[in-house]
Amino acid sequence: MIGRRVFLKDGALSVVGLSMVPGFLRRAVAALSPQAGKKTLVCIFQRGGADGLNIVVPFGEESYYRYRPSIGIKPPGSGEGAALDLDGFFGLHPGLEPLLPIYEQGDLGIIHAVGSPDTGNRSHFQAQDFMESAAPGDKTVGTGWLNRHLHYSPDDDATAFRGTAMGRALPKALRGPHPAVALGNINQFRMSGAGSILKTLYSEDSNSLLTGASRDMFDAIELLKQANPEQYSPAEGIQYAQNPNNPGPFARALMQVAQLIKADVGIEVAFVDIGNWDHHTDEGSIDGLMMQSLVPFGLALAAFYQDLGDRMEDVVVLTMSEFGRTARENGNRGTDHGHANIMFVMGGAVNGGKVYGEWPGLEREQLNEDRDLVLTTDFRDVFAEVLSGHLGATNLDPVFPDFSTDPQRFKGIVG
């Protein structure tokens, strides 16, 4: 009997959700055959509270420029550093220029004024927790929405990598009763010395109860190794970062997700973090920390899209952040914790080329608590639409506790 967690730390593989090894491993590696054509959802969490008002700029709002005299993004057509026109009212931050062609060809959609209805919370940790549990305001929910989806939409052909997070720690979104894996840098993946010893101990001459289960565990390791991590390179001419020799953790993680999807290891849900979005000071317009965050973000997302090519027909990328920022800039050329925000939805199944959501306005009387963009779309409606429209989920009620999902509220952004 082994506890709820087994970590092969040296190999950068964590298998989480065990009650006992034999049962888990027989379920987790039920199928080692190729999983080509499997629908995949890639969730990206921008931790720190990204400034949606400067990422997708409401340049049609005069009050936007009154509130942001030094960090506002200039309207389209006004020279260097101007927003990239999306629809005559909204513009994309120029640091995200690589995403504009994807938007224009209809594979990238944007939802504005979206987020958590929990208005009394401006704590990063609590807001992230609520978004990952998909239970805003309820601290008692200990499981994640993605894990509950996997649990309540069983797949008899699932591999150990059906739910995969890139990183050494499993995010709350993937914690719960369904097995999930957390992968570190797979370019460094290997069978550790301790793992080799375990394999010997669990050989045919060992305890018969453990032999089949342990064989499954090592088959899972071999399945990951089939991705040939040390030999992988993106499609010709595609760079995930300005310096491909030192891409940074986010670009590397997205590249490895692409690698695993191409290797058909059975990923249905992947989760990637990107931090450093808490820009209280020196956020700037095109000359501050925001630009330094957006450039690698946009490059990596565009490269991921290009790298997967036709496979993007089966992949949807969903970005999120725990809350937005205040409408007004502060005295340090930055912004403080706000409320509603933006989400990107990218993929071949996306009805893109449009900014979705009801725009609430930025005049003083239209703001939340006289400071924030008002929420008009609950993030759970977006989650539910993506699960339903892309992954084909039909059992949504247990995924979203105390929340009634209603297709009438879906935006039509997927499917």
Secondary structure by P-SEA (a helix, b strand, c coil): cccccccccccccccccccccaaaaaaaacccccccccbbbbbbbbcccccccccccccccaaaaaacccccccccccccccccccccccccccccccaaaaaaaccbbbbccccccccccccaaaaaaaaaacccccccccccaaaaaaaaacccccccccbbbcccccccccccccbbbbbcccccccccaaaaaaaaaacccccccaaaaaaaaaaaaaaaacccccccccccccccccccccccaaaaaaaaaaaaaaacccccbbbbbbccccccccccccccaaaaaaaaaaaaaaaaaaaaccccccbbbbbbccbbbbccccccccccccccbbbbbbccccccccccccccccccccccccccccccccaaaaaaaaaaccccccccccccccbbbbccccccccc
